[in-house]
Amino acid sequence: AMALGLCAASAAPAADGPKVFEQKCMSCHGQDGASKDSSIPIIGGYSAKYVVDSVKNFRRKLRPCAEVTIPSGPKKGTKSDMCKVVADLSDDEAESIGKWLAGRKFVPAKQPFDAAKLARGESVYGKLCRRCHEDNGRSPDEDNGIVAGQWTPYLKSQIAAFRAGKRSIDDKMKARLDKLGPEDEDALLNFYASQQQW
């Protein structure tokens, strides 16, 4: 009985994912992770592993911490970035947010796209992206970000960060990205932007 009491006393309560998300993330990423700001990614529906790995990568400066203007909440209009946000986020909080976000629905961005570029974009997707970003880029199953329906300005900024070496990238994706020319990139981004009905 004594040992059981010691174990129970030392176990810290798990962080409350929805509460932590509301306090630390919702002002930028929106209700249930459905960002309305094209420079801030939609993260509802991402895998828990992807969210936790992203937090770790921001902490290690393996992802760029672009400054954004907070779009809502009590700090609306002020500037912040992900490095500041994750600085005081515990591992337990990151895991609880990740698990909670994984249970949310990804809400595709309603944004313009050029229908004339969709066939080329779908072809590029099939050749270079399908293996890791399954289901037209909708699947979180490979623990990669959801790219279908993601904000185009955000995706452009991430591709630029990969190319510039400001965001870590594995060899497999680097090899594919090296094959992606400007016209194919534009077509691919239009294909992803067109994925608005799931």
C-alpha positions, 0 to 999 in steps of 0.5 A: 500500500505504501509503494502504491501511495508513493507512485500515485503521489509522484505522478503529475496530472496530465496536461489538459490539451484543449485548455492548453491549446486555448491558452497558448495556441488558439489566438493564432491557430484558431478554434480547433486549429482551423487558422483563418490567417493565410500565414499561419497553418491550419493544424487541426487534424495533424498527427500527434507525433507531427505536432510534438516533433514540430514543437521540438524542432522549433525549440532546437531552431530546426524550423524558422520562427517567423514573426506574425501578428496575432490575429485574435484574442487578448494579444490581438495585433501584437507580434509573436513567433513559435520560438517564443510560444514553445519556450515555456511549453512543457513536453507534457503540454505539447503531447496533450495538445498534439493528441487533442489536435489529432482528434480535430477535423482538418478544415481546408482553407477557402482560397483562390486557385487557378483551375487551369493548373490543376491537371499539371499540379495533380501530375506533379503530386503523383510523381513527387509527393504522393508517397509521403503525403497520401490521399492528395495530401490530406492524410496525416498517417505518415506523420507529415503535415497535411498539405491539401487545403493548407494555406498557399502563402504558408506552404510557399514560405515553408518550401522557401525555408526548405530550399534555403536550409532554414528548415530541416529536411530529410534526404528523400524530400530534398531530392524531390524538392530539387526536382520541383521547378517554379512552374511545377511548384505553382501548379502543385500549390494550386492543386493543394489549394483546390482541395477544399471539400473533404 
